[in-house]
Amino acid sequence: MRDLAATFHAQGGGLNPPDANSFAPHVPAHESPPELTARALILGAVLGIVFGAASTYLALRVGLTVSASVPIAVLAVWALRPKRGRAILEHNIVQTTGSAGESVAAAVVFTVPALIFLGWPLQIGVTTMIALTGGLLGVLMIVPLRRYLIVKEHGILRYPEGRAAAEILIAGEKGGTCVRKVFAGLGVGATLKALQAVLGAVPVTISSSVRGLRGASVGTDFAPELVGVGYILGWRTSVLMVGGSLLASFILIPMIVLFGSPFEGAIPPAVEPIASLGPDDIWASYVRHIGAGAVATGGLFALVRALPSIASALWASWRSLMRGASAAQAQIAQVRTDRDTRAWVLVLGSLGLVALIWALPMLHVTLLGALLILALGFVFSVVSSRITGEVGSSSCPLSGMTIGVLMAVCGIFLALGSSGSGIARLALVIGAIVCIAISNAGTCSQDLKTGYLLGATPSKQQFALLVGVLTSVLAVGWTAYLLNEAETVERRLEQPFQVDRAALQGTELVTARENGARYAYVRLEQGSLPGAHEAGVYLVDPATGLAHFSRADGIGSGRLRAPQAKLMSVVVDGLLTGRLPWDLILLGVAIAVFVELLGISSLTFAVGVYLPLAATMPVFLGGIVRSLADRHYRRVPDAEDESQGTLVCSGVIAGASIVGILAALQSFLPGFDSELGLHPRLALLAELGEGAKGPWLALAGLAGLCAWIFRKAAHKES
């Protein structure tokens, strides 16, 4: 079988890794244990719905999610027992199916609620169709590149969460010391996360200003799951990431403070003077735009470097589609572990989805817009997969890539002379579909990496990915809609006022809660409002043009701030009105180019520039532990086959992720404190966390976690 793979590689297929003869999956290709079973699909779909709903709330609340693949893998091992033979490939189908929920949820929440900020209501049908088409496109676009990204780049692209999931599934099958290490990590990760997210014993972030350097601050999030991710990524990747964040925190922000403080007025895009802004505000107002430019440029560099191999993989698929497989190709297709979904299914499926997007009247997407979705979706899916392979799903700058997509779309429409509110909606819908596609492409790559390590059948895994998308999108769409409705406030105006008929053009109708009547959903700016009325959304009678209610949607206010979606609306509005800070974007471009000239891949460094230092510091701590462990135990630095510490860190990631998602659900309990982010009846140690001892306890907890991982990373238990 291995000789056959080597022959295919020599004949020009170019799809096997250089070390294909040395790699052996956990389940050999000649074995066929149960895999795509009904119970695995059903359990995976249920878990995908649960994790998707929880992740939707988490993303609306704080603008982030946690990878669901690892915790679902743990639940699969616990829930499914072997009926006959081995159950490990069934467990893999469970985590493959379920992981789509979190992936789709993050992308939907990062983009679709921006419609509210631009003047359109959140509608369940539109949200669901955007999630469905984007999620399916992400799967279909990444499958043709599996042999390049997952197989040929094996050992180069690590896909840490995918590897962690594989280690958990293997440990669950082996039992003994391996599974004890995983569940020990599970307990430690869950305990530490519960101290912060449920009990409130430690703060979310520990930070301190740096004396003598105005604006500079150093800090770290209390995130045990990211420490585990950093260990799996290794020293080199983690130091590149934190290097980008250090550039932002110790150079960019202090320079902005130094040169901007003398100005009394606000310097756009900030709305307040720089002298009154803290480091976090400066990062959000200025550095995030710089980071977005750096990430977009780093992604393009990575894409250019990958183009020859991508072209080779696509050409092989095209030849198979148009001419039929050669004898060698037909023979290798019979190898279970190399059997992908047929190329013609992927091509017709992608084209059919794009045609559906164009044809659906609720989306209002033009033919040009549909073609942009196809082109940008493919390009950024490759970029997303590579970023995920290098830095992991938890650190993948999805919003940064989406900003790049929105910049490209708005730039094309502006060049064609298009403008107006309809173009803003069109650009956002295109950006949302592409964002969901690239988010799911990264998650699919993690899952396919898990399957490659385990010896799964790719075509069966790819079918499970499609099932996961189909089942999870309903949960994500309905959760976002219901959360928004639950938090929305409508107030009847004491004196209705007349609205200009031109403002009603292109608006959509919503149902008022008080009387059940249908009104036009209209966002009015300050200059178009009479008297003391504030800018915002009003419900206007379409027949008379009178505004009867003011409306404050739940998303964007109160607990559901949706920070990423707010950023997307600012980008779209800024591009179409000429108010986007291009000078900041181009600074990020220059940084990425400079790093490339040093001979360093700029993408990982750019991710660090985009993310706050507190977010990359736990990853760096994990990388330090990996470096010390490799030296102490005399291992090859950052070797792919290091399993002892990876087992422990996989458990830590799973435990912390599960508790993090469960903690998000406590907000639905009566009495939840939205400002504190905790439930008073559960946060028994909140006073300790808010006091002077809280930061020291957090640092002690992280230090203890690092020491424990170092100890457990030994080759043998001692």
C-alpha positions in Angstrom: 0.0 0.0 0.0 2.8 2.4 0.9 4.6 1.4 -2.4 1.5 2.3 -4.3 1.4 5.8 -2.6 5.1 6.3 -3.5 4.4 5.3 -7.1 1.6 7.8 -7.4 3.8 10.5 -5.9 6.6 9.7 -8.4 4.1 9.8 -11.3 3.3 13.4 -10.7 0.4 13.3 -8.4 2.4 15.4 -5.9 -0.2 14.8 -3.2 1.7 12.8 -0.7 3.9 14.2 2.0 7.7 13.8 1.9 7.5 11.5 4.9 4.5 9.5 3.6 6.5 6.2 4.0 7.3 7.0 7.6 3.8 8.0 8.7 1.3 5.4 9.8 -2.2 6.3 10.9 -3.6 5.0 14.2 -6.1 2.8 12.4 -4.4 1.1 9.4 -6.1 1.5 6.0 -6.8 -2.2 5.6 -9.0 -2.2 8.7 -12.6 -1.0 8.5 -14.1 -0.4 12.0 -17.5 1.2 12.4 -17.3 4.9 11.4 -20.2 6.7 9.8 -23.0 5.3 12.0 -26.4 6.7 12.8 -25.6 7.0 16.6 -22.4 8.9 15.9 -24.1 11.4 13.5 -27.1 11.9 15.9 -24.9 12.5 19.0 -22.6 14.8 17.0 -25.5 16.8 15.6 -27.0 17.2 19.1 -23.7 18.3 20.6 -23.2 20.7 17.6 -26.6 22.3 18.4 -25.7 22.7 22.1 -22.2 24.0 21.5 -23.5 26.2 18.7 -26.1 27.9 20.8 -23.7 28.4 23.7 -21.0 29.8 21.4 -23.6 32.2 19.9 -24.2 33.8 23.3 -20.5 33.8 24.2 -19.6 35.6 20.9 -22.4 38.1 21.4 -21.4 38.7 25.0 -17.6 39.1 24.8 -16.7 38.8 21.1 -14.9 35.4 21.2 -15.6 31.6 21.2 -13.6 28.5 22.2 -12.9 25.6 19.9 -15.5 22.8 20.4 -13.6 20.0 18.7 -11.6 19.0 21.8 -14.4 19.0 24.4 -16.7 17.2 22.0 -14.0 14.5 21.5 -13.9 14.0 25.3 -17.7 13.7 25.4 -17.7 11.2 22.5 -15.2 8.9 24.3 -17.4 9.1 27.4 -20.8 8.6 25.7 -20.2 6.0 23.0 -19.0 2.5 23.9 -17.8 0.0 21.3 -20.6 -2.2 19.9 -18.2 -4.3 17.9 -14.6 -3.9 17.2 -13.1 -0.4 17.7 -15.2 2.8 18.3 -12.4 5.4 17.7 -13.6 6.3 14.2 -17.1 6.7 15.5 -15.8 9.0 18.2 -14.1 11.0 15.4 -17.4 11.3 13.5 -19.0 12.7 16.6 -16.4 15.4 17.1 -16.3 16.1 13.3 -20.1 16.6 13.2 -20.4 18.6 16.4 -17.5 21.0 15.8 -19.5 22.8 13.0 -21.8 24.4 15.6 -19.1 26.6 17.2 -17.4 27.4 13.9 -20.6 28.7 12.3 -21.7 30.5 15.5 -18.6 32.5 15.7 -18.7 33.7 12.1 -22.4 34.5 12.2 -22.2 36.6 15.4 -19.1 38.4 14.2 -20.8 39.6 11.0 -24.6 39.2 10.7 -25.6 41.5 13.7 -23.8 44.3 11.9 -27.0 44.6 9.9 -28.6 46.1 13.0 -25.9 48.7 13.3 -26.3 49.7 9.6 -30.1 50.0 9.8 -31.7 46.6 9.0 -33.5 44.2 11.4 -32.1 40.8 12.4 -34.3 38.2 10.7 -34.3 34.5 11.3 -34.6 33.6 7.7 -31.8 35.8 6.5 -29.5 34.7 9.3 -30.2 31.0 8.7 -29.6 31.2 5.0 -26.4 33.2 5.4 -25.2 30.6 7.9 -26.3 27.6 5.8 -24.7 28.8 2.5 -21.5 30.0 4.1 -21.1 26.9 6.2 -21.6 24.5 3.3 -19.3 26.5 1.0 -16.5 26.3 3.7 -16.7 22.5 3.6 -16.8 22.2 -0.2 -14.0 24.6 -0.8 -11.5 23.1 1.6 -12.1 19.4 0.7 -10.2 19.6 -2.7 -7.1 20.9 -0.8 -7.0 18.2 1.9 -4.1 16.3 0.3 -2.1 19.5 0.1 -2.9 21.2 3.4 -3.3 18.1 5.6 -1.2 15.4 4.0 1.6 17.1 2.1 2.1 19.8 4.8 2.1 17.2 7.6 4.8 18.2 10.0 4.7 21.8 8.8 1.1 22.8 9.6 0.4 21.5 13.1 -3.3 22.1 13.6 -3.0 22.0 17.4 -6.7 21.5 18.2 -6.9 18.8 15.6 -3.9 17.0 17.0 -5.2 17.5 20.5 -8.6 15.9 19.6 -6.7 12.9 18.0 -4.6 12.4 21.1 -7.7 12.4 23.3 -9.5 9.9 21.1 -6.4 7.6 21.0 -5.9 7.9 24.7 -9.6 7.1 25.3 -9.2 3.9 23.2 -5.9 2.9 24.9 -7.0 3.6 28.4 -4.3 3.2 31.2 -1.7 5.9 31.6 -2.7 7.7 28.5 -6.3 8.2 29.4 -5.3 9.1 33.0 -3.2 11.9 31.7 -6.0 13.3 29.5 -8.5 13.2 32.3 -6.0 14.6 34.8 -5.6 17.5 32.4 -9.4 17.7 32.0 -9.8 18.0 35.7 -7.1 20.7 36.1 -8.3 22.7 33.2 -11.9 22.6 34.3 -11.0 23.5 37.9 -8.9 26.5 36.9 -11.5 27.8 34.5 -14.3 27.3 37.1 -12.3 29.5 39.5 -12.5 32.3 37.1 -15.7 31.9 35.1 -18.0 30.5 37.8 -16.6 31.2 41.2 -15.0 34.5 40.4 -11.9 33.8 42.5 -9.5 35.3 39.9 -10.0 38.1 37.3 -10.3 37.5 33.6 -7.2 39.6 32.8 -4.3 40.6 34.9 -2.5 43.7 33.7 -0.2 46.5 34.9 1.1 49.7 33.3 4.8 50.0 32.7 6.5 52.9 34.5 8.4 55.3 32.4 6.7 54.2 29.1 3.3 56.0 28.8 0.6 53.8 27.3 2.6 50.6 27.7 1.1 47.8 29.7 1.8 44.1 30.3 -0.7 41.5 31.2 -2.2 38.1 30.6 -5.6 36.5 30.4 -6.3 33.8 32.9 -6.9 31.2 30.1 -5.6 27.7 30.9 -6.9 26.5 27.5 -4.6 28.9 25.7 -1.6 27.7 27.8 -2.4 24.2 26.5 -2.6 25.5 22.9 0.7 27.2 23.3 2.4 24.0 24.4 1.1 22.1 21.4 2.1 24.9 19.0 5.6 25.0 20.4 8.2 27.6 21.2 8.8 29.1 17.8 5.2 29.8 16.9 4.3 31.2 20.3 7.3 33.5 20.4 6.4 34.9 17.0 2.9 35.6 18.1 3.8 37.3 21.3 6.5 39.3 19.4 3.7 40.9 17.4 1.8 41.7 20.5 4.9 43.2 22.1 5.4 45.4 19.1 1.8 46.7 19.6 2.0 47.1 23.3 5.5 48.5 23.8 6.0 50.5 20.5 2.8 51.3 18.7 0.6 52.2 21.6 3.3 54.3 23.4 4.0 56.1 20.1 0.4 57.0 19.7 0.2 58.3 23.2 3.4 60.3 22.8 2.5 62.0 19.6 -1.3 62.2 20.1 -1.6 63.4 23.7 -0.9 67.1 23.0 -3.9 67.3 20.7 -7.0 68.4 22.6 -9.6 67.0 20.1 -10.2 63.5 19.0 -8.1 62.0 16.3 -10.3 59.6 14.1 -11.2 56.9 14.2 -11.3 57.4 18.0 -14.1 59.7 19.3 -12.3 61.0 22.3 -8.9 62.7 22.8 -6.0 60.3 23.0 -4.9 61.8 26.4 -8.1 60.4 27.9 -7.8 56.9 26.4 -6.4 53.9 28.2 -4.2 51.3 26.5 -7.1 49.0 25.7 -9.1 51.9 24.2 -6.1 52.9 22.0 -5.7 49.3 20.9 -9.4 49.1 20.0 -9.4 52.5 18.2 -6.0 52.4 16.4 -3.9 49.3 16.7 -6.7 46.9 15.7 -6.8 48.5 12.3 -3.0 48.2 12.0 -3.3 44.6 12.9 -6.0 44.0 10.4 -3.8 45.3 7.6 -0.9 43.2 8.8 -3.1 40.0 8.9 -4.5 40.6 5.5 -1.0 41.1 4.0 0.5 38.2 5.9 -2.3 36.0 4.6 -1.7 37.1 1.0 2.0 36.3 1.4 1.1 32.8 2.7 -1.3 32.3 -0.1 1.3 33.3 -2.7 3.8 30.9 -1.3 1.3 28.1 -1.3 0.0 28.8 -4.9 2.3 26.2 -6.7 1.2 23.4 -4.4 -2.4 24.5 -4.5 -2.3 24.7 -8.3 -0.9 21.2 -8.4 -3.6 19.8 -6.2 -6.4 21.6 -8.1 -4.9 20.5 -11.4 -4.9 16.8 -10.3 -8.6 17.2 -9.2 -9.5 18.9 -12.5 -7.8 16.1 -14.6 -9.7 13.5 -12.6 -13.0 15.4 -13.2 -12.5 16.0 -17.0 -10.6 12.9 -18.1 -11.3 10.3 -15.6 -8.8 8.9 -13.1 -5.7 7.1 -14.4 -5.0 3.5 -13.4 -2.8 4.6 -10.5 -5.3 7.2 -9.4 -8.1 4.8 -9.6 -6.1 2.3 -7.6 -5.1 4.7 -4.9 -8.7 5.9 -4.6 -9.5 2.4 -3.3 -7.3 3.0 -0.3 -9.8 3.8 2.4 -7.7 6.5 4.1 -7.2 8.5 0.9 -10.8 8.4 -0.4 -12.2 12.0 -0.8 -15.5 13.2 -2.0 -15.6 13.2 -5.8 -14.4 16.4 -7.5 -17.6 16.8 -9.6 -19.7 16.7 -6.5 -17.6 19.5 -5.0 -17.7 21.6 -8.2 -21.4 21.2 -8.8 -22.2 21.7 -5.1 -20.2 25.0 -4.9 -21.7 26.4 -8.1 -25.2 25.3 -7.0 -24.8 27.1 -3.7 -23.6 30.3 -5.4 -26.6 30.1 -7.8 -28.9 29.7 -4.7 -27.3 32.8 -3.1 -27.9 34.8 -6.2 -31.5 33.5 -6.6 -32.7 34.0 -3.1 -34.6 37.3 -2.9 -34.2 37.7 0.8 -30.4 38.0 0.5 -30.5 40.7 -2.3 -27.1 39.4 -3.8 -26.3 40.4 -7.3 -24.5 38.1 -9.8 -21.3 40.1 -9.2 -21.7 39.6 -5.5 -22.3 35.8 -5.9 -19.1 35.5 -8.0 -17.2 37.5 -5.4 -18.4 35.1 -2.8 -17.0 32.2 -4.8 -13.6 33.8 -5.5 -13.0 35.4 -2.1 -14.4 32.4 -0.3 -11.9 30.1 -1.9 -8.9 32.4 -1.4 -9.5 33.2 2.2 -10.5 29.6 3.0 -7.0 28.6 2.1 -5.6 31.5 4.2 -7.8 30.5 7.1 -6.7 26.9 7.0 -3.0 27.8 7.0 -3.5 30.2 9.9 -5.3 27.6 11.8 -2.6 25.1 11.0 0.1 27.5 12.3 -1.5 29.1 15.4 -4.7 27.1 16.1 -8.4 27.9 16.0 -8.4 29.8 19.2 -5.9 32.3 17.9 -7.1 32.5 14.3 -7.9 36.2 13.5 -11.3 35.6 11.9 -12.4 39.1 12.2 -9.2 40.4 10.7 -9.6 38.3 7.6 -13.2 39.4 7.4 -12.1 43.0 7.4 -9.9 42.1 4.5 -12.8 40.6 2.6 -15.0 43.7 3.3 -12.2 46.0 2.1 -12.0 44.1 -1.1 -15.7 43.9 -1.7 -16.3 47.6 -0.9 -13.3 48.6 -3.0 -14.7 46.8 -6.0 -18.2 48.3 -5.7 -16.7 51.8 -5.2 -14.5 51.3 -8.3 -17.7 50.5 -10.3 -19.4 53.6 -9.0 -21.9 51.9 -6.7 -22.8 53.5 -3.4 -25.8 53.9 -1.0 -27.3 51.9 1.8 -28.2 49.0 -0.4 -24.5 48.5 -1.3 -23.6 48.5 2.4 -26.1 45.7 3.0 -24.9 43.8 0.0 -21.3 44.1 1.0 -22.1 43.0 4.5 -24.0 39.9 3.3 -21.2 39.0 1.0 -18.7 39.5 3.9 -20.8 37.4 6.2 -21.1 34.4 3.9 -17.4 34.5 3.2 -16.6 34.9 6.9 -18.7 31.8 7.7 -17.0 29.9 4.9 -13.5 30.7 6.0 -14.3 30.0 9.6 -15.7 26.6 8.8 -12.8 25.9 6.4 -10.4 26.4 9.4 -12.5 24.1 11.6 -12.8 21.5 8.8 -9.1 21.5 8.4 -8.7 20.7 12.1 -11.2 17.9 11.8 -9.5 16.5 8.7 -6.1 16.6 10.5 -7.6 14.6 13.3 -9.0 12.1 10.8 -5.6 11.9 9.0 -3.8 11.1 12.3 -6.4 8.5 13.3 -6.8 6.8 9.9 -10.4 7.9 9.2 -12.1 7.7 5.8 -12.0 11.3 4.4 -15.2 11.1 2.4 -17.1 9.9 5.4 -15.7 12.7 7.5 -16.6 15.2 4.8 -20.2 14.0 4.8 -20.3 14.3 8.6 -19.1 17.9 8.2 -22.0 18.7 5.9 -24.5 17.1 8.3 -23.0 19.2 11.1 -23.5 22.4 9.2 -27.1 21.5 8.2 -28.1 20.8 11.8 -26.2 23.5 13.7 -27.3 26.5 11.5 -30.9 26.4 12.8 -29.7 26.5 16.4 -27.3 29.4 15.7 -29.9 31.4 13.7 -32.7 31.0 16.2 -30.4 31.6 19.3 -29.2 34.9 17.9 -32.7 36.0 17.0 -34.2 35.0 20.3 -31.4 36.6 22.3 -31.9 39.8 20.4 -35.7 39.7 20.9 -35.3 39.0 24.6 -33.1 42.1 25.2 -34.9 44.5 22.7 -36.7 47.5 24.2 -39.4 49.4 22.4 -40.9 52.6 23.7 -44.0 54.4 22.3 -43.4 58.0 21.4 -45.6 60.5 23.3 -45.8 62.6 20.1 -45.3 60.8 16.8 -43.3 62.7 14.2 -43.2 62.7 10.4 -40.4 60.9 8.6 -39.2 61.8 5.2 -40.6 59.3 2.6 -37.1 58.9 1.1 -35.9 57.3 4.4 -38.5 54.6 4.0 -37.2 53.3 0.7 -35.6 49.9 0.9 -36.6 49.4 4.6 -38.0 46.2 5.9 -41.0 45.6 8.1 -41.0 44.3 11.7 -43.8 43.6 14.2 -44.3 45.9 17.1 -44.7 44.2 20.4 -47.3 46.5 21.9 -50.0 46.2 19.2 -48.7 43.5 16.7 -48.9 45.9 13.8 -46.2 46.0 11.1 -43.9 49.0 10.9 -40.9 50.0 8.8 -37.6 49.5 10.6 -35.8 52.8 10.0 -32.4 54.1 11.3 -32.4 57.9 11.6 -29.4 60.1 12.0 -29.4 63.2 14.2 -29.8 65.7 11.4 -33.1 64.1 10.3 -34.8 64.1 13.7 -37.0 66.8 15.1 -36.8 68.1 18.6 -34.8 66.3 21.3 -35.1 62.8 19.7 -31.9 60.8 19.7 -30.4 59.1 16.6 -31.3 55.5 16.4 -33.9 53.1 15.1 -37.6 54.0 14.9 -40.7 52.0 13.9 -42.5 54.0 11.2 -46.0 53.5 9.9 -45.4 52.8 6.1 -48.8 54.2 5.2 -48.6 57.6 7.0 -44.8 58.0 7.4 -45.3 58.7 11.2 -42.8 57.3 13.7 -44.6 55.7 16.6 -41.9 53.8 18.5 -38.2 54.0 19.3 -36.4 50.7 19.4 -33.1 49.6 21.0 -32.2 46.1 19.7 -30.9 43.7 22.3 -27.7 43.1 20.2 -25.4 46.0 20.5 -26.6 47.1 24.0 -26.7 45.7 27.5 -25.2 42.3 27.8 -25.1 41.5 24.1 -22.5 44.1 22.9 -21.4 42.1 19.8 -18.0 44.0 19.6 -16.8 42.2 16.4 -20.1 42.9 14.5 -19.8 46.5 15.6 -16.3 46.7 14.1 -17.6 45.2 10.8 -20.3 47.9 10.6 -17.7 50.6 11.2 -15.5 49.1 8.4 -18.3 48.9 5.9 -19.6 52.4 6.7 -16.1 53.8 6.7 -15.2 52.3 3.4 -18.4 53.4 1.6 -18.3 56.9 3.1 -14.5 57.4 2.8 -14.0 57.4 6.6 -11.9 54.2 6.9 -8.4 54.9 8.4 -6.3 53.8 5.5 -3.2 55.2 7.0 -3.5 52.7 9.9 -4.3 49.9 7.5 -1.2 50.7 5.4 1.0 50.8 8.5 0.0 47.2 9.1 0.8 46.3 5.5 4.2 47.9 6.0 4.9 45.9 9.1 4.0 42.6 7.4 6.3 43.5 4.4 9.2 44.4 6.8 8.9 41.1 8.6 8.8 39.2 5.3 12.0 41.0 4.3 13.7 39.6 7.4 13.0 36.1 6.2 10.3 35.4 8.7 6.7 34.3 7.8 4.7 37.4 8.6 1.4 35.7 9.2 2.0 34.5 12.7 3.6 37.7 13.7 0.7 39.7 12.2 -1.8 37.6 14.3 0.1 38.8 17.4 -0.1 42.5 16.3 -3.9 42.1 15.8 -4.5 40.3 19.2 -4.0 42.1 22.5 -0.9 41.1 24.5 -3.1 39.6 27.2 -4.5 37.2 24.7 -1.2 35.9 23.3 0.7 35.8 26.7 -0.9 32.5 27.8 0.0 31.0 24.5 3.6 32.2 25.0 3.6 30.7 28.5 2.7 27.4 27.0 5.5 27.8 24.5 8.0 28.5 27.2 7.0 25.3 29.0 7.4 23.3 25.8 10.9 24.7 25.2 12.0 23.9 28.8 10.5 20.4 28.6 12.2 19.7 25.3 15.5 20.8 26.7 15.1 19.0 30.1 13.9 15.7 28.6 16.3 15.9 25.7 13.8 15.9 22.9 13.8 17.5 19.5 12.5 21.0 19.9 8.9 21.5 18.8 8.8 17.9 17.4 5.4 16.8 16.0 5.5 13.4 17.7 5.8 14.7 21.3 2.9 12.9 23.0 3.2 13.1 26.8 2.8 16.8 27.2 0.3 17.0 24.3 -2.0 14.5 26.1 -2.0 16.5 29.3 -2.6 19.8 27.4 -5.3 18.2 25.3 -7.1 17.5 28.5 -6.5 21.0 29.8 -8.0 22.5 26.6 -11.0 20.2 26.8 -11.7 20.9 30.5 -11.4 24.6 30.3 -13.4 24.8 27.1 -16.3 22.7 28.5 -16.5 24.9 31.7 -16.2 28.0 29.6 -19.2 27.1 27.5 -21.2 26.0 30.6 -20.3 29.3 32.3 -21.8 31.2 29.3 -25.2 29.5 30.1 -25.4 30.9 33.6 -26.4 34.2 32.1 -29.8 32.7 31.4 -30.4 32.1 35.1 -32.5 34.7 37.0 -30.4 37.2 38.9 -27.3 37.1 36.6 -25.0 40.1 37.0 -24.2 41.3 33.5 -21.6 43.9 34.7 -19.7 41.3 36.8 -20.2 38.6 34.2 -21.0 36.1 37.0 -24.1 34.8 38.8 -24.1 36.0 42.5 -25.3 32.7 43.8 -22.5 30.8 42.1 -19.7 33.4 42.4 -18.9 32.5 46.0 -15.4 33.9 45.7 -16.1 37.0 43.7 -14.9 39.3 46.6 -11.6 37.5 46.5 -11.3 37.9 42.8 -12.1 41.6 42.9 -9.8 42.3 45.8 -6.0 42.9 45.8 -5.3 39.1 46.1 -7.1 38.2 42.9 -4.3 39.0 40.5 -1.7 37.3 42.6 -3.9 34.2 42.8 -4.3 34.2 39.0 -0.6 34.4 38.5 0.0 31.6 41.0 -2.6 29.5 39.2 -0.9 30.0 35.8 2.5 29.3 37.3 1.2 26.2 39.0 -0.4 25.0 35.7 2.9 25.6 33.8 4.9 23.7 36.5 2.4 20.8 36.4 2.4 20.5 32.6 6.3 20.5 32.7 6.2 17.6 35.2 3.6 15.6 33.3 5.5 16.1 30.0 8.1 13.5 31.1 8.4 10.3 29.1 7.4 8.2 32.0 5.4 8.8 35.2 7.6 9.2 38.2 
